[in-house]
Amino acid sequence: MKIVQIVGARPQFVKLAPLSRVIRKAHQEIIIHSGQHYDIQMNEVFFRDMEIPDPDYNLNVGSGTQGVQTAEILAAIEPILIDEQPDWVIVYGDTNTTLAGALAAAKLHIKTAHVEACLRSFNRTMPEEINRIVTDHISDVLLAPTDTAIANARNEGLQDKCYLVGDVMVDSLKFGLAKAHRVSDVMSGLKLEGSKYSLLTLHRPYNVDDAANLQHILSNLNKLGRRIIFPVHPRTRNIIQQLGATQYTNISYIEPQAYLDFLLLMEHSDMILSDSGGIQKEAYILKKPCVTLRYETEWTETVTSGWNLLLPTNSAEFPLAANSFCPPESHPEIFGTEVAEKMLEVIDEA
């Protein structure tokens, strides 16, 4: 078979890697990179570190409003699919690239598989929620990571095309950590060897683009008395500098990190604070307490397990609840094993 994989944002490159390795053992693979994220730390480094083949097509779409970006990716992907005539298209997650790729394939009657299907935050103000709902309903095969995702599929009448396979990030983390231990010197480079610290990531617009809210978050986290390492995107760093909020004694700003380096930073931290969906999941797999700076999560199992605390930044409990948060000793396996092989088996048999 000829299988086209469509990616374009930082987490998707990592999820593609293990599935790409198993696809290439038996099938022809074509990789389309939309260029939705185009920073060096978000594409070339990922392909190198995770040993992903160079993309066959790079659309270089770049940034834009939700509608403009989605439309540009859709328009660029359609002629490629017409020319390549693949048997399958595989899309990942919940980005504008995901939606555009699924739409292009569906309109051309090409079978489509959605990786990380049927997750729901039940917050339709998030563009990601719209993207994942539409993608699930137009795709032919839904590759679900958890039992909760299967329940969501059932509630929306999608159960007949939905398969519980686990989360491919399990495979990515296993590969990435093993390689990071061999090649990364980030701990010594940042002088963090033997240090106790928490790791902070922020990227959602309502947290980082709202200057007052960003200052509220950082000033309060600084009061926790924890050493906090914060990899900061340049755009966010500019906002911090404009606020004059660069001198918090407990927060250390560092540059955005390559994937393998970031894995080690997560592995050696004592807690992860984040507004990212994917990092909640990675924290769980790494058995790290996670404080999610949001009202809701797509990964509800991580909360019910006791390893993830939802702590909205405008709640009365923020930030002090982070210091008293302690996960249980039990840590159930909720994301599966050998996931890429299971995914390809479903596609082969569909």
C-alpha positions, 0 to 999 in steps of 0.5 A: 500500500501507499500511505500518506502521513500528514504532520505539521506541528511539534507533537505530531512529528514525535507521534509519527516516528514510531508509526513511520518505522513500522509502515516502512517495513511493509508499505510505501510511505509519503510524508507531507509536512504542512509547515504549520510550525516552522521554528527550527526547534519544531521541525528539523530537530525533531526529524533528526532526533527521532530519526524520521525520514525527510518529508517528501513535501514541505508546504511551508504554510506558516502562521495565520488565522484559524480559517486562513491557515486551515484553508491554505493547508487544504489547498496545498494538500489536495493536488498532492493527494490527487497526484500521489493517489494513496491508499490511506491518509493518516492524520494526527491529533487536533491541529489545523493540519489534522483537519485540513488533511482529513478534509482533503482526503475525505473529499477525494474519497481516500481512506483516512485514519485519525491517530489520537481519535475521540478525545474531548475536552468539551470546550468548544472555545478551543479550536482544537476541540472543533478540529478533533470532532470534525476529523473524527466524523469524516475519517474512516478509521479512528485509532483511540488511545484510551477507554474514555476515548472509546466511550466518547466514540460510543456517545457520538455513534462512532463506535463501529469505526473506532479501535482501542490501540493505546497511545503512540507516545508510549513508543515515542517516549521509549525510543526518545528517552533511550536516545536522550540518555546516550546523546543529550548533555542538557542537564550538565549544560544547564547546570541542573545535575543533582538539582531539585526543580519543577518544569513549567510550560505555557503555550495557550493564547489565553495564558501567554498572549494575555499579558496581565494573565501571564504576569498573574501566573508567573508572580503566583508561581514564584510564591511557591518557593520552588525552583521552576525551570521555564523554557520560553518561546521568543514571543512569550519572552518578549511579553515577559520583558515588556511586563518587567517580569523577568526578575522572579527569584524562583523562575529560571527562563531558558530557551525552547528545548529540542525534544530529546533534551526536553525529555530529560528535563521532564524525567529529572523534574519533581513536578510538571506544571503545564497548560499542554494536553500532550505534556500531561500525558507524557508526565503520566507515562514518566510517572511525574506529578502534573499540575495542569493550569486549565479547567479541563483536560482531554486526558481525564484518566490522568486526573482520575488516577490521581497523577494530574491536578487541574488547577485553573489559574484564576481559582482560589486554590491557585497556586498553593494547591500545587505544593500540597499535591501528592499522587498515589503510589498506584500508577495504572497502565492506561496508554498501552504498549507496542502501539504503532504495531497495533495501529498498523494492524488495524489499517492493514485489516480495514 
